[in-house]
Amino acid sequence: MSGETPTERKDDAAAIDALQSEPMDRILNQDEIDSLLGTHDFPLADYQHSGMEKIIGAGFVSHERLPMLEIVFDRWLRMLTTSLRNFTNDNVEMTTDGMRSLRFSEYVNSVEPTAVFAVFKAEEWENYGLMVVDPALVYTIVDVLMGGQRGSTAASHSHARPFTMIERGLVERLVKLALADFSASFGPICAVNFRFERLEVNARFAAISRGSNAAVLTRMHVDMDGRGGDIDLLLPYATLEPVRDLLLQQFMGEKFGQDSIWETHLARELWNTQVELEVVLDEQTLPLVDLMQLKPGQKIALRQGVDAVVHLRCGSKRLFTGRVGRRKDRVAVRVEDDMIRNTDDDTEVPMLRAYS
């Protein structure tokens, strides 16, 4: 090449001769691989994600934890286990994979095409949820309720055929049973009724939310002597929004920002509060010029008589009425009417007050 010096050409020729002299089955070491790929001088810690990778990573949903919802799902697991034992007259064991957040479309695209979608409505929250029964559990329930032999594993195999009306009817009974227990599991937190709406076998007709919306998913695995399947419950976060504050509690009955010990102490100390009580003998409205001309020694004639009713106030609130008298060598007021609250306009006007 025209830009190379004689020394550089000699070095390149020596490198080529060295490579040709080496056997063809020689294995490159990691440093040589990194050098060929161009990653030797770029540490992983300094790697910057491209725009496309950021867009792909946006599919991951990070949402706040709902401690009380986890308790609700645990209660539902125990209640549904008992209900299914009574429903099938069989030995039923249920486990859960916990709960996680994901996008609605991400879940729908991962469900088996032959699964059954049950759409239900939370009446008090005026929104919807989705319960999905996989084909293995559908055939297990049908086999058990129709008198199949215990321990048979044939029912756990799904078939690529549409479900019959009898099978759909049995699944509907299962879903209604599960929804009744799910409503009861919310009882200690709030009153809600999950009402069954319809069964769908096509995910497109079970769209209860936008594909990009976040939802919470819990999966219950049902086992009946080696056969069974899964029940998935999907609740969009928009459905849970009316009770979000309740589900954020760390324990049952938690009250954010309140301390019962401090409330009791404050209520006890409140009775020892010192308040100023005013006895108003008379109120007059005077022109400002007359008020400015008042001097020591001048007398102000009150319009009240000796036995006139006076008012006792705390701040701007009228509490009592009474009459002025004498007790020993002091002026006293005898209270006659209790707790007369002044609900009139409290607008203050310039007035002259005489206090005992």
C-alpha positions in Angstrom: 0.0 0.0 0.0 1.2 3.5 -0.8 0.7 4.8 2.8 2.8 2.1 4.4 6.5 2.4 5.2 9.0 -0.3 4.4 9.2 -1.3 8.1 5.5 -1.8 8.3 5.5 -3.9 5.1 8.2 -6.1 6.6 6.1 -6.5 9.9 3.0 -7.5 7.9 4.9 -10.0 5.8 6.4 -11.5 9.0 3.0 -11.9 10.5 1.6 -13.6 7.4 4.5 -16.0 7.3 4.0 -16.8 11.0 0.3 -17.6 10.4 1.0 -19.7 7.4 3.6 -21.7 9.3 1.1 -22.6 12.1 -1.2 -25.7 11.8 -4.7 -25.0 10.5 -6.3 -26.7 13.5 -5.0 -24.2 16.0 -7.6 -22.8 18.4 -7.7 -19.1 19.0 -7.5 -18.0 22.6 -10.0 -15.5 24.2 -7.8 -12.5 23.7 -7.5 -13.2 20.0 -11.2 -13.7 19.7 -11.9 -10.4 21.5 -9.4 -8.7 19.2 -11.1 -10.0 16.1 -14.6 -9.1 17.3 -13.5 -5.7 18.3 -14.7 -6.0 21.9 -11.3 -6.2 23.6 -11.2 -2.4 24.4 -14.8 -2.0 25.4 -15.6 -3.2 28.9 -19.1 -4.5 29.6 -19.7 -1.9 32.3 -19.4 0.9 29.8 -21.8 -0.7 27.4 -24.6 1.6 26.3 -28.0 0.1 25.3 -29.2 1.0 21.9 -32.6 2.6 21.2 -34.0 -0.7 20.0 -32.9 -2.5 23.1 -34.6 0.1 25.3 -37.8 -0.3 23.3 -37.7 -4.1 23.7 -36.9 -3.7 27.4 -39.9 -1.4 27.9 -42.1 -4.6 27.7 -41.0 -5.4 31.3 -43.6 -4.1 33.8 -42.4 -2.8 37.2 -45.3 -2.1 39.5 -45.7 -1.3 43.2 -46.2 -4.2 45.5 -49.7 -4.9 46.9 -49.2 -6.8 50.2 -52.9 -7.2 51.0 -53.5 -8.7 47.5 -51.0 -11.4 48.3 -53.0 -12.2 51.5 -56.2 -12.3 49.4 -54.7 -14.8 47.0 -53.6 -17.0 49.9 -57.1 -16.9 51.4 -58.5 -17.8 48.0 -56.1 -20.7 47.6 -57.3 -22.2 50.9 -61.0 -21.6 50.3 -60.9 -22.9 46.7 -59.1 -26.0 47.8 -61.9 -26.9 50.2 -64.6 -26.0 47.7 -63.0 -28.1 44.9 -62.8 -31.1 47.3 -66.5 -30.8 47.9 -67.2 -30.1 44.2 -65.4 -33.1 42.9 -65.5 -35.5 45.9 -61.9 -36.1 45.1 -58.5 -35.4 46.8 -57.5 -32.0 45.6 -54.2 -30.2 46.3 -53.5 -26.7 45.1 -50.4 -24.7 44.9 -49.6 -21.2 43.7 -46.7 -19.6 41.8 -47.3 -16.3 43.5 -48.2 -13.1 41.7 -46.4 -11.0 39.1 -47.0 -8.0 36.9 -47.0 -8.1 33.2 -48.7 -6.5 30.2 -52.1 -7.8 29.2 -51.0 -8.7 25.6 -47.9 -10.5 26.9 -50.1 -12.9 28.9 -52.8 -13.4 26.2 -50.1 -14.3 23.6 -48.6 -16.9 25.9 -51.9 -18.8 26.6 -52.6 -22.1 24.9 -55.0 -21.7 22.0 -57.4 -24.3 23.4 -57.7 -22.7 26.9 -61.1 -21.4 28.2 -61.4 -17.7 29.0 -63.9 -16.7 31.6 -64.7 -13.0 31.7 -66.1 -11.7 35.0 -67.0 -8.3 36.4 -66.3 -6.7 39.7 -69.6 -5.0 40.2 -68.6 -2.5 42.9 -65.5 -1.5 41.0 -67.3 -1.4 37.6 -64.4 -3.2 35.8 -63.5 -6.6 34.6 -61.1 -9.5 35.2 -60.2 -12.7 33.4 -60.0 -16.2 34.6 -58.3 -18.8 32.3 -58.7 -22.5 32.7 -56.1 -24.6 30.7 -57.3 -27.6 28.7 -55.7 -30.1 31.0 -57.8 -29.0 33.9 -60.9 -28.8 31.7 -60.6 -32.5 30.7 -59.7 -33.4 34.3 -62.9 -31.8 35.7 -65.0 -33.3 33.0 -63.5 -36.7 33.6 -64.0 -36.5 37.4 -67.5 -35.2 37.3 -68.6 -37.7 34.6 -67.3 -40.7 36.6 -63.8 -41.2 35.3 -61.5 -43.6 37.1 -59.2 -42.1 39.7 -55.6 -41.9 38.9 -56.2 -41.9 35.1 -53.9 -39.6 33.2 -55.7 -39.7 29.9 -57.8 -36.8 30.9 -54.8 -34.6 31.3 -54.0 -34.6 27.6 -55.5 -31.7 25.7 -57.1 -32.2 22.3 -57.3 -29.8 19.4 -61.1 -29.8 19.2 -63.7 -27.3 20.4 -65.3 -28.0 23.7 -68.8 -29.4 23.8 -71.8 -27.7 25.5 -71.5 -30.2 28.4 -67.8 -29.4 28.9 -68.5 -25.7 28.7 -71.3 -26.1 31.2 -69.0 -27.9 33.7 -66.3 -25.3 33.3 -68.8 -22.6 33.9 -69.8 -24.2 37.2 -66.1 -24.4 38.2 -65.6 -20.7 37.3 -68.6 -19.6 39.3 -67.4 -21.6 42.3 -64.0 -20.0 42.1 -65.4 -16.5 41.7 -67.6 -17.0 44.8 -64.6 -18.0 46.9 -62.6 -15.1 45.4 -65.3 -12.6 46.4 -65.3 -14.1 50.0 -61.5 -13.8 50.2 -61.9 -10.0 49.7 -64.4 -9.9 52.6 -62.0 -8.7 55.4 -60.8 -5.8 53.1 -63.8 -4.7 51.2 -67.1 -5.9 49.9 -67.0 -6.9 46.3 -69.0 -9.3 44.1 -67.3 -10.9 41.1 -70.0 -11.8 38.7 -69.5 -14.3 35.9 -70.1 -12.7 32.5 -69.3 -15.2 29.7 -67.0 -18.0 28.4 -64.8 -17.5 25.4 -62.5 -19.9 23.6 -60.8 -17.2 21.5 -58.5 -14.7 23.2 -59.6 -11.9 20.9 -63.1 -12.0 22.3 -61.7 -12.0 25.9 -60.0 -8.6 25.6 -60.9 -6.7 28.8 -58.1 -4.2 28.6 -55.7 -2.6 26.2 -52.7 -4.8 25.3 -50.2 -2.3 26.7 -52.0 -2.0 30.1 -50.4 -3.6 33.2 -52.1 -6.4 35.0 -51.4 -8.7 38.0 -51.3 -12.5 37.4 -51.6 -15.3 39.8 -51.5 -19.0 38.8 -53.1 -21.8 40.8 -52.1 -25.4 40.0 -54.7 -28.0 40.8 -53.6 -31.6 41.3 -56.0 -34.5 41.6 -54.0 -37.7 42.2 -51.5 -37.0 39.4 -53.9 -35.2 37.0 -55.0 -31.6 36.9 -54.1 -28.3 35.4 -53.8 -24.6 36.0 -56.2 -21.7 36.8 -54.9 -18.3 35.9 -56.5 -15.1 37.4 -55.6 -11.9 35.6 -56.7 -8.5 37.1 -55.7 -5.3 35.3 -54.4 -2.6 37.7 -57.2 -0.4 36.5 -59.7 -2.8 38.0 -57.9 -2.7 41.4 -57.6 1.1 41.4 -60.7 1.7 43.6 -59.2 -0.3 46.4 -55.5 0.4 45.8 -55.0 2.2 49.1 -56.4 -0.8 51.0 -54.2 -3.2 49.1 -51.1 -1.2 49.8 -51.5 -1.8 53.6 -48.8 -3.9 55.2 -51.4 -5.6 57.5 -55.1 -5.8 58.1 -56.6 -2.5 59.4 -53.5 -0.4 58.9 -54.2 3.3 59.0 -51.7 5.4 57.2 -50.5 8.5 59.1 -52.4 7.7 62.4 -51.1 6.5 65.7 -53.7 5.2 68.2 -51.4 5.9 71.2 -50.9 9.5 70.2 -54.6 9.9 69.6 -55.4 8.7 73.1 -52.8 11.0 74.6 -54.1 14.0 72.6 -57.7 13.3 73.6 -56.7 13.1 77.3 -54.6 16.3 77.2 -57.3 18.1 75.3 -59.5 18.3 78.4 -56.7 20.2 80.2 -56.5 22.9 77.6 -56.7 26.4 79.0 -59.3 28.5 77.2 -60.2 32.2 77.6 -63.8 32.9 78.4 -65.2 36.4 77.8 -68.2 37.9 79.5 -69.7 40.5 77.1 -71.7 43.1 79.0 -72.7 45.2 75.9 -71.7 45.8 72.3 -72.0 49.1 70.6 -71.0 50.4 67.2 -69.3 53.8 67.4 -68.0 56.1 64.8 -64.3 56.1 64.5 -64.1 59.9 65.3 -65.9 59.3 68.6 -63.6 56.4 69.4 -60.5 58.5 68.8 -61.8 61.3 71.1 -62.2 59.0 74.1 -60.0 60.2 77.0 -59.3 58.9 80.5 -62.1 59.8 82.9 -64.9 59.8 80.3 -67.9 57.5 80.9 -69.6 55.2 78.4 -73.2 54.5 79.1 -74.2 50.9 78.5 -77.6 50.1 77.1 -78.0 47.1 79.3 -79.9 47.1 82.6 -78.7 45.8 85.9 -80.5 42.4 85.4 -79.8 42.2 81.7 -78.7 39.0 80.0 -75.0 38.9 79.2 -73.2 36.5 76.8 -70.2 34.3 77.5 -68.0 33.7 74.5 -64.9 31.7 73.7 -63.2 33.5 70.8 -66.0 34.4 68.4 -68.4 31.6 69.5 -71.2 32.3 71.9 -71.3 29.5 74.5 -73.6 30.6 77.3 -75.9 33.3 78.5 -76.2 34.5 82.1 -76.8 37.3 84.5 -74.3 39.5 86.3 -74.4 39.4 90.1 -72.1 39.5 93.1 -70.4 36.8 95.2 -68.7 38.0 98.3 -66.6 40.9 97.1 -66.3 39.9 93.4 -68.5 40.3 90.4 -69.9 37.0 89.2 -72.0 35.7 86.4 -74.7 33.1 86.8 -75.1 30.8 83.8 -78.7 30.3 82.7 -78.6 28.7 79.2 -76.0 26.1 78.2 -74.1 25.8 75.0 -75.7 28.4 72.8 -73.7 28.1 69.6 -73.5 31.2 67.5 -74.2 30.0 63.9 -74.8 33.5 62.6 -72.3 35.4 60.5 -69.1 35.7 62.5 -68.0 38.8 60.6 -66.3 41.1 63.0 -67.3 44.8 62.9 -65.6 47.6 64.9 -67.3 47.5 68.3 -66.7 48.5 71.9 -66.7 45.7 74.4 -66.7 45.9 78.2 -65.4 42.9 80.0 -65.8 41.9 83.7 
